[in-house]
């Protein structure tokens, strides 16, 4: 079962037929002065631009993306709800930096806390949320790190709000975190796209209205999130995401020199992505491709991939070639069973590798079919045995 067949390298070329209006030569990538930056295509998960994407960096309030992710996981699992309430502790009230201006012993809902975190980056809201969902900040931070490990991301957290310079992320890790976050919780974007948030503390006569610190929500077409961050040790950080023509891009900028600069460079990355890349569906290339199935009701099973969309540069002559490496499988085979590896090349350069999956279920064959396949494999291996 672990024996790999000879790789089937298929010279399958997909000519990208582009409208004449987009046949211009690809623009150069923008100059980015920030310490690190990444542009990711959400649908394919491909990195379209990277500068020091794998270098460790202090996230500041970008930590709160994971805080909200873990909280929404708890809600999705039924262990909490948006309407649940929490009592503000004195520790939460004493938090410095960005705040909702919560006061001790106030009762707030989980939904209010999530909105306060997403829109005004409330450090006090993070503490209340952590205490409400996990009993303590330390326990909640453990949940954050367990989530990062489960996602396979190089992220390390010591608090739920990002005030510590000991939190560590990478630009690529943050982009992949945001992709997973929005995939698992697509409705979460409603928190991040709000332009302002109003909260009236118990002692206040009127509500306190604070604006969202992500200026791109007001200036960039299709922008709907996601999070800002700043510490002296971190510089100015921004995760910006936008949707244009039903396509989402994610830009991560770490260590900019100012709020204006981080927005300028994030906007430049998003613009570069929309102007210079197209999405291509490679699923049609697998329509008639199969791999051998032994001891099954069928002798072949079709192939598919979980994410058939790839991002490719716009321009004349752009091509995609695909290489398939398949292995023999034995029935029963469930739909989605890994049966090989698909390598995707752009102009002979490897851009992505994804698992090949069985496109359908194959049940166990009759006893006669099983005996025949056993004999076939026996004589095949006998012939292949070195002399």
Secondary structure, DSSP 4 states (H G I P E B T S, - for coil): --PBPPPEEEEEEEE----GGG-SPPPPPPP--SSEEEEEETTT--EEEEESTTS-B--GGGHHHHHHHHHHHHHHTTS--TT-EEEPPHHHHT--SS-----TT-EEEHHHHHHHHHHH--HHHHHHHHHHHHSSHHHHHHHHHHHHHHHT---B-S-SS--STT-BB-HHHHHHHHHHHHHH-GGGHHHHT-SEEEE--TT-SS-EEEE-S-THHHHSTTEEEEEEEEETTTEEEEEEEEEETTEEEEEEEEEESSHHHHHHHHHHHHHHHHHHEEEEE-GGGGTT-EEEEESBSSSEEEEE-S--EEEEE-STT-EEEEEEEEB-EESSB-TT-EEEEEEEEETTEEEEEEEEEESS-B-B--HHHHHHHHHHHHHHHHHHS--
